[in-house]
Amino acid sequence: MEIVFNGTITVEAYDHLAKLLDSLEKVPGRLSITSSGGDASAGIDFGLLIHKFGLDVYVPAYCISSCANYVFTAGRKKLLEQHSFLMWHGGATQQGIAEPPECEKDGWYDELFDCDPEQFSNEFDPIVAKWLEKERHFFETVNVDQRITILGQLEEIRCGEGHTDGWYYSVADLINLGVHEIEVLGGEWSPTPPSNEIVFCRVDLSRLPNKALHWPPGYPSSFLHSQDRRRTLVSS
């Protein structure tokens, strides 16, 4: 018995799932999910709900972005088909996303903020700080390395050349990052994207220098309270 979720992760979808689980006399053992991601905060809530109820997570086709970050990692067991596709491309500790974009006349930055960096920061800095804290709590709860969301962006380990939409990890590297209890059904895992237009690559953790395996002392709290670095740390 399972719950099937296909679609975008939203606050409304989370609310529906939470009400469903609370209403059931007997909770199914697993969630089957096919999703290209969605709202990061709702994704974290999804994951915490899965963790709370001890659900397995089954990915029959693909699980991308917030789905990979927060839903797949939260499962008690993680079940993949031979060609199931997982892809990460960023998280709350990603550098640069909270910096104002280049100003383009009549673009969204111009329309909403008059291309004013201070207005932009006043709007987004509180959102960034809240997301950082919420994501940190999530990964501590599920006991998975928070860097899973951003390792593919590090220069020391970047995979592929030129533009890539995201990356995945081998099963062995997922285990090294704390994502345990992974089972591949039907043979050796060979992830296949849902579209030929998706450009992706595999991050190989063996390429990461030992010195880069650890954040500076105090991370991420030191980032949260550092005024000159706050605006460089968000994504999804």
N, C-alpha and C positions, 0 to 999 in steps of 0.2 A: 504494500500500500504506500502511495506517495502523493505528494502535492506537486502539481505541475505549474510552473511559472514560465511564460514566454512573453518577452517584451521588455520595455524600458523600465528601469528602476526609478520610481518616483515616490514622493511622500504618500500619495494616495494608494499606490500599490503596497507600500509597507503597512499602512493602516488596515488595508483589506486582509493582508496576510496575518497580521497580529490578531485581528478580530476572529478570523477563521480558526487559528490555532487555539485561542482561548475558548471558542465555542465547541470544539470537538471533545467528545467523551474519551475517545482514544486517538492520540496524536500519531499520524503516520511516521514511519521511521526515516523518511528521506524527502528532500526537496529536489525535484528535477527542474533544472533551470537552463533556459536558452536566452541569452541577453547580450546586447552590445553595450550595456552599461547604463549610465544615467546620472542622477543626482548623487553626489558623493556622500552627503550627510545621510540621505535615505539609505544609501548602500551600507553605511556603517550600522545603521539601525537594523537593516536586514540581517547583517552578519551577527550582531549581538543577539538577535532573536533566534537565529539558527543555533548559536552556541548555547543559549539558555535552554532550549528544548532538546539539545543533543541530537540534532538531525544530521544525517548523512547528506552530502551534496553530490548529485549526479549531473554531469554535463554531457548530454547526448550529442550536441552539435557545437556550440561555441559559448564562451563566457569571457567577455572583454571589458576592459576599463574597470569601472566600479564593481562589476561582477567578479572579476578576477581578484581585485584588491581586497574586497571585504566579504564576499559571499563564499567563493571557493575556499578561501583560507579559513573560514569559520566552521566548515563542516567537521563533524566527528570523523567520518570517513569521506574520502574524496574519490568518486568513481568517474572514470573517463572511458569513452569508447576509443577504439584504435585511432580514429581521425578527429577526435574532439579537439577543438581549438581554444587555447587560453592565450590572452594577450594583455600585457601590462603596458602602460605608457605614461604613468605619472601619479603623483600623490601630493599630500599636503606639505611635504618637505622639498618639493621640486623647486629649483631656483628659477627666478625670472618671471613667473607667471603673474605675480602681484605688482610687477613694475608696469607703469603706464605704457601703452603701445605707442607706436609712431602716430603722430597726428595726421589724419586724412580729412580734408574738408568734406563735411556732410557724412562722415563715418560715425559709427556709434560712439566713439570716444569724444568726438567733436559735439555730437548732438546731446549727449548725456552730461558731459563734464566740461564743455568748452575747451577741451584739450588742456585742462588745468591739472597738473600732477597732484597738487594739494587736495583738490576736490576728490580726485580719484582715490588717493590714499585714505582720506577721511571716511570714504564709503567702504573700501575694501579691507583696510587693516583690521578692523574688529572681526570681520568675517574670517579672515585668514587665521587670526589668533584662535578663534573658536574652533575652526577646523583642525588646526594643529593639535590642540589639546584633545579633541574628540578622537582623532586618529591615533594619537599616542595611547590613549586609554584602551582603544579597541585592540591594538596589537599586543599590548600587555595582557589583556584579557584572554586572547586566543593563543598567546605565547608563540607568536610568529614575528620574525625580524621585520621591523617596519620598513627597512630599506628595500624590501621586495618591490616596492612601488616605484623606485627611482634608480636602481642599480644600472639599468640599461642606458641611462643618460650620462653616466660618469665617463669622462674621457679615457680613464685608465682601462675601461672595460667595454666601451661602446662597440656594439656589433653592427656590421654592415657599413656601407659607405653612402654618403649622401642622405637623402630623405628616407626615413623609416617611420611607419605609423606606430610601431611598438615592438615588443619583444616577448619571448617566453623563456622558460628555464627547463632544463632536463629534469626528470623525476628525481635524480640524485641531488641536483642542486636545490630543488624545492625542499627536499628533506633537510638539507644543510641549513636552509632558511627557517626551518621549524614547521614546514607543511608536511605533516606525517600522515600515515594511513591512506596512501594513494594506491588505488588499484586500477590498472588498465585492462579493460575487457576486450577480448578478441585479438590479442596479439601485441606486438611491440608498438609503443606509442609513436604515431607519425602525424602530428597536428596539421590540419588542413583548414585554411581560412574559408569563411563563407563566401568570400568574393575574391576574384583574381586581382582586384585593384588594391587589396591590402598588402602593403610592403612590411615585412617583419623579419626578424632574425632571432637567433638563440644567443642569450647571454651565457658565457662560459665563466663561472666563478673562479676557475683555476687561473684565469688571466689577471685577476685582481691582486695587486701587490699586497703583501701582508700588512703593510703600514696603512693601507686604505680600508682595512676590514673593520676599523673602529672609529667611531665618531669622536670628536674632541670631548674632554671631560665635561659633564654637565649637559650634554645634548639630550633631548631637544630643549630643555627648560632655558638654557642659556640663549637659545635662538628666540624663544618666545618673549624674553624680556630685554632683548638687545634692540634698541631703537634703530640703529643703523643697518640692521640685517633683516628686520621683520618683513620688509616688503619684497624680499627675494625668495620667499619660501612656500609658494602654493601652486597647486595644479589639480587637474584630473581630466 
